[in-house]
Amino acid sequence: MFNSPSIRKRVRNQIWQNRYIYLMVIPVLIYMALFKYMPMYYLRASFYDYKLLKGFEGSKYVGLKWFERLLGSQELWQYIRNTLTLNSLSLLICFPAPLIFALLLNEVRNLPYKKFVQTVSYMPHFISTVVLVSIINNICSPSMGTLAKVYRMMGKVPINFLSNPDYFYGVNIVSGVWQTLGWNAVIYISAISGIDQTLYEAAKIDGAGRFKQVLHVTIPGVLPTFILLLIMQIGQMLNCVFDKIYLLQNTLNLSVSEMLPTYVYKLGMVSHKYGMSTAGGLFNSVVSLVLVIIANTISKKLSETSIF
């Protein structure tokens, strides 16, 4: 039936009618092929003493040597601990912040003011990481920074926030909330707009005030979206905003700022240990996949929401 000429002709006609849409998809497919799928071929470098100029044919096969060396390294576990600490704080603070912001913004009845706040809130998302780090440096500089001036006005000695390991996580979390709050809230605002308005009308008839409407209608309506994003966020527990972390690193805060992704990058691009670096990246990917599967399984058992 599917091989009949009429069906093939209908498919060709549909493709031709939507040809411009398919053309728009081509750059995305090329990007995915070049930067997502093709690099997977080089994951085999984790089993070689890989030499860039010699390729796989001229490099020695070493089996699980790099994995054994990585997993036996105390430094690796320190960097994993740093990554998990930062991401755990982000999961507790940065991740629910957009949901809370979206719920609050949804209760604003002044439409022009609501649009203004929403627009201003997601503008920081378009600031590049380099500019963001420059802003952080200008604010936190112990000599000419904004915070230093405030401290001097209060008669106190300015603190070098970027060189003190105790403040590194705080600086990242605060700047992360500022940059991602409004943009990430767009997803929840879209989910809220899709809630059936008759549910609010029924809640009003039952005598529910605005707070109870949020509690019993809005939150359950956006909960599936929240859970899906949470599952994907858990899968990123061993990753970080690489550019930002790398640019904020210095010799004084390295004990807490060295994360697994920055360590893997330095192994490959600085130390030229390509096999060991690839092994670290593959380890990161496997653990991330396991975390996603675990989080998805738990979510599936506790609720009806899951990725697969």
C-alpha positions as CSV (number, residue, x, y, z in Angstrom):
1,M,0.0,0.0,0.0
2,F,2.8,2.4,0.9
3,N,4.5,1.6,-2.4
4,S,1.6,2.7,-4.5
5,P,2.3,5.5,-7.1
6,S,-0.5,7.6,-5.7
7,I,1.0,7.7,-2.2
8,R,4.5,8.4,-3.5
9,K,3.1,11.2,-5.6
10,R,1.2,12.7,-2.6
11,V,4.4,12.5,-0.5
12,R,6.4,14.2,-3.2
13,N,3.8,17.0,-3.5
14,Q,3.8,17.5,0.3
15,I,7.6,17.8,0.3
16,W,7.5,20.2,-2.6
17,Q,4.8,22.4,-0.9
18,N,6.9,22.5,2.3
19,R,10.3,22.8,0.6
20,Y,11.3,26.0,2.3
21,I,10.6,24.4,5.7
22,Y,12.9,21.5,4.8
23,L,15.5,23.9,3.5
24,M,15.5,25.6,7.0
25,V,16.2,22.2,8.6
26,I,19.3,21.5,6.4
27,P,21.7,23.8,8.4
28,V,20.6,22.1,11.6
29,L,21.2,18.7,10.2
30,I,24.6,19.7,9.0
31,Y,25.5,21.2,12.4
32,M,24.3,18.0,14.2
33,A,26.3,15.8,11.8
34,L,29.5,17.8,12.0
35,F,29.6,18.7,15.7
36,K,27.5,16.0,17.4
37,Y,27.8,12.7,15.5
38,M,31.1,12.9,13.6
39,P,33.1,13.6,16.8
40,M,31.7,10.3,18.3
41,Y,34.1,8.5,15.9
42,Y,37.0,9.9,17.9
43,L,35.8,8.5,21.2
44,R,38.0,5.5,20.4
45,A,40.9,7.8,21.2
46,S,40.2,7.0,24.9
47,F,41.6,3.5,24.2
48,Y,44.8,4.7,22.5
49,D,47.9,6.6,23.3
50,Y,46.6,9.0,20.6
51,K,49.0,11.1,18.7
52,L,47.4,13.9,16.7
53,L,49.7,13.7,13.7
54,K,49.9,9.9,13.5
55,G,46.2,9.1,13.8
56,F,44.8,5.9,15.1
57,E,47.0,3.8,12.8
58,G,50.2,5.2,14.2
59,S,49.0,5.4,17.8
60,K,49.5,2.6,20.3
61,Y,46.4,0.8,21.6
62,V,46.4,0.9,25.5
63,G,43.0,-0.5,26.4
64,L,41.6,0.8,29.6
65,K,44.8,2.4,30.8
66,W,43.5,6.0,30.7
67,F,40.3,5.0,32.6
68,E,42.3,3.3,35.3
69,R,44.6,6.2,35.7
70,L,41.7,8.7,35.8
71,L,39.6,6.7,38.3
72,G,42.7,6.1,40.5
73,S,43.5,9.8,40.6
74,Q,42.6,11.7,43.8
75,E,42.5,15.0,41.7
76,L,39.7,13.6,39.6
77,W,37.4,13.0,42.6
78,Q,38.2,16.4,43.9
79,Y,37.1,18.0,40.6
80,I,34.0,15.8,40.5
81,R,33.2,17.0,44.1
82,N,33.7,20.6,43.0
83,T,31.4,20.1,40.0
84,L,28.7,18.3,42.1
85,T,28.8,21.0,44.8
86,L,28.3,23.8,42.3
87,N,25.6,22.0,40.4
88,S,23.8,21.0,43.6
89,L,23.7,24.6,44.7
90,S,22.5,25.5,41.2
91,L,19.8,22.8,41.4
92,L,18.6,24.2,44.7
93,I,18.7,27.9,43.8
94,C,19.0,28.6,40.1
95,F,16.7,25.8,38.8
96,P,13.5,26.6,40.7
97,A,14.0,30.4,40.5
98,P,12.5,30.7,37.0
99,L,9.4,28.8,38.0
100,I,8.9,31.0,41.1
101,F,9.4,34.1,38.9
102,A,7.0,32.8,36.3
103,L,4.3,32.2,39.0
104,L,4.8,35.7,40.4
105,L,4.8,37.3,36.9
106,N,1.6,35.5,36.0
107,E,-0.2,37.2,39.0
108,V,0.6,40.6,37.7
109,R,-2.5,42.2,36.2
110,N,-1.0,45.3,34.8
111,L,-0.2,44.1,31.2
112,P,2.3,46.8,30.1
113,Y,4.2,46.5,33.4
114,K,4.2,42.7,33.1
115,K,5.6,42.9,29.5
116,F,8.3,45.4,30.6
117,V,9.4,43.2,33.5
118,Q,9.5,40.1,31.4
119,T,11.5,41.9,28.6
120,V,14.0,43.3,31.1
121,S,14.4,40.0,32.9
122,Y,15.4,37.9,29.8
123,M,17.7,40.5,28.3
124,P,20.8,39.3,30.3
125,H,20.5,36.0,28.5
126,F,21.8,37.6,25.4
127,I,25.0,38.9,27.1
128,S,28.0,36.8,26.0
129,T,30.0,34.9,28.6
130,V,33.1,37.1,28.1
131,V,31.1,40.3,28.7
132,L,29.4,38.7,31.7
133,V,32.7,37.8,33.3
134,S,34.0,41.3,32.6
135,I,30.9,42.7,34.5
136,I,31.6,40.3,37.4
137,N,35.2,41.4,37.5
138,N,34.2,45.1,37.5
139,I,31.8,44.6,40.3
140,C,34.0,42.3,42.4
141,S,37.4,44.0,41.9
142,P,38.9,44.8,45.3
143,S,40.5,48.0,44.0
144,M,38.0,49.7,41.6
145,G,35.0,47.4,41.8
146,T,31.5,48.5,42.8
147,L,31.4,46.3,45.9
148,A,34.9,47.7,47.0
149,K,33.5,51.2,46.9
150,V,30.5,50.2,49.0
151,Y,32.8,48.6,51.5
152,R,35.0,51.7,51.7
153,M,31.9,53.9,52.2
154,M,31.0,51.6,55.1
155,G,34.5,51.9,56.5
156,K,35.4,48.3,55.8
157,V,38.2,46.6,54.0
158,P,37.1,45.4,50.5
159,I,37.0,41.7,49.9
160,N,38.6,40.0,46.9
161,F,35.6,37.9,46.1
162,L,37.1,36.3,43.0
163,S,40.3,35.2,44.7
164,N,38.7,33.8,47.8
165,P,37.6,30.2,47.4
166,D,34.8,30.7,49.9
167,Y,33.0,33.1,47.6
168,F,33.5,31.4,44.3
169,Y,30.3,29.3,44.4
170,G,28.2,32.3,45.6
171,V,29.5,34.5,42.7
172,N,28.6,31.9,40.2
173,I,25.1,31.2,41.6
174,V,24.1,34.9,41.9
175,S,25.4,35.7,38.4
176,G,23.7,32.6,37.1
177,V,20.3,33.5,38.5
178,W,20.6,37.0,37.1
179,Q,21.5,35.8,33.6
180,T,19.1,32.9,33.3
181,L,16.1,33.8,35.4
182,G,14.0,35.6,32.8
183,W,14.9,33.4,29.8
184,N,14.3,30.1,31.5
185,A,11.0,31.5,32.9
186,V,9.7,31.8,29.3
187,I,9.2,28.0,29.2
188,Y,7.0,28.1,32.4
189,I,5.1,31.1,31.2
190,S,4.2,29.2,28.0
191,A,3.1,26.2,30.1
192,I,1.0,28.5,32.3
193,S,-0.7,30.1,29.3
194,G,-1.7,26.6,28.1
195,I,-3.6,25.8,31.3
196,D,-7.4,25.5,30.7
197,Q,-9.0,28.7,31.9
198,T,-12.1,26.8,32.9
199,L,-10.1,25.2,35.8
200,Y,-9.6,28.7,37.3
201,E,-13.3,29.5,36.8
202,A,-14.2,26.3,38.6
203,A,-11.8,27.1,41.4
204,K,-13.3,30.5,41.8
205,I,-16.8,29.0,42.1
206,D,-15.5,26.7,44.8
207,G,-14.3,29.7,46.7
208,A,-10.6,29.5,46.0
209,G,-8.6,32.7,46.3
210,R,-5.6,33.6,44.1
211,F,-3.2,31.8,46.3
212,K,-5.2,28.6,46.3
213,Q,-5.7,28.9,42.5
214,V,-1.9,29.0,42.1
215,L,-1.5,26.1,44.5
216,H,-4.2,23.8,43.1
217,V,-4.4,24.8,39.4
218,T,-1.2,26.7,38.2
219,I,1.4,24.6,39.9
220,P,-0.1,21.2,38.9
221,G,-0.4,22.6,35.4
222,V,3.3,23.4,35.1
223,L,4.6,20.4,37.1
224,P,5.1,18.1,34.1
225,T,7.2,20.7,32.4
226,F,9.2,21.2,35.7
227,I,9.8,17.5,36.1
228,L,11.0,17.1,32.5
229,L,13.4,20.0,32.9
230,L,14.5,18.6,36.2
231,I,15.4,15.2,34.7
232,M,17.5,16.9,32.0
233,Q,19.2,19.1,34.6
234,I,20.1,16.1,36.7
235,G,21.8,14.7,33.6
236,Q,24.0,17.8,33.6
237,M,25.3,17.3,37.1
238,L,28.9,16.6,35.9
239,N,28.9,19.5,33.5
240,C,29.1,23.3,34.0
241,V,29.0,26.6,32.1
242,F,32.6,25.9,30.8
243,D,33.4,29.4,29.5
244,K,32.3,31.1,32.6
245,I,34.1,28.8,35.0
246,Y,37.3,28.8,32.9
247,L,37.4,32.6,32.7
248,L,36.7,33.1,36.5
249,Q,39.5,30.7,37.4
250,N,42.8,31.9,38.9
251,T,45.5,30.3,41.0
252,L,44.0,31.4,44.3
253,N,40.5,29.9,43.7
254,L,41.6,26.8,41.7
255,S,40.9,24.5,44.7
256,V,37.2,25.0,44.2
257,S,37.0,26.3,40.6
258,E,38.6,23.4,38.8
259,M,35.7,21.4,37.5
260,L,35.6,18.1,35.6
261,P,35.0,19.8,32.2
262,T,37.8,22.3,32.7
263,Y,40.1,19.5,33.9
264,V,39.3,17.4,30.8
265,Y,39.9,20.5,28.5
266,K,43.3,21.1,30.1
267,L,44.3,17.5,29.7
268,G,43.6,17.6,26.0
269,M,44.4,21.2,24.9
270,V,47.1,22.2,27.4
271,S,48.8,18.9,28.3
272,H,48.1,17.3,24.9
273,K,47.0,14.0,26.6
274,Y,44.3,13.4,24.0
275,G,43.6,9.8,25.0
276,M,43.2,10.6,28.7
277,S,41.2,13.7,27.9
278,T,38.8,11.7,25.7
279,A,38.5,9.0,28.4
280,G,37.5,11.8,30.8
281,G,34.9,13.1,28.4
282,L,33.5,9.6,27.8
283,F,33.3,9.0,31.5
284,N,31.4,12.2,31.9
285,S,28.9,11.3,29.2
286,V,28.3,7.8,30.5
287,V,27.7,9.0,34.1
288,S,25.4,11.7,32.7
289,L,23.4,9.1,30.7
290,V,23.1,6.9,33.9
291,L,21.9,9.9,35.9
292,V,19.2,10.7,33.3
293,I,18.0,7.1,33.2
294,I,17.8,7.0,37.1
295,A,16.0,10.3,37.3
296,N,13.6,9.3,34.5
297,T,12.9,5.9,36.2
298,I,12.2,7.5,39.5
299,S,9.9,10.1,37.9
300,K,8.1,7.4,36.0
301,K,7.3,5.5,39.2
302,L,6.3,8.6,41.2
303,S,4.4,10.4,38.5
304,E,3.2,10.0,35.0
305,T,5.8,12.3,33.6
306,S,9.0,10.9,31.9
307,I,11.2,11.6,28.9
308,F,10.9,8.0,27.6
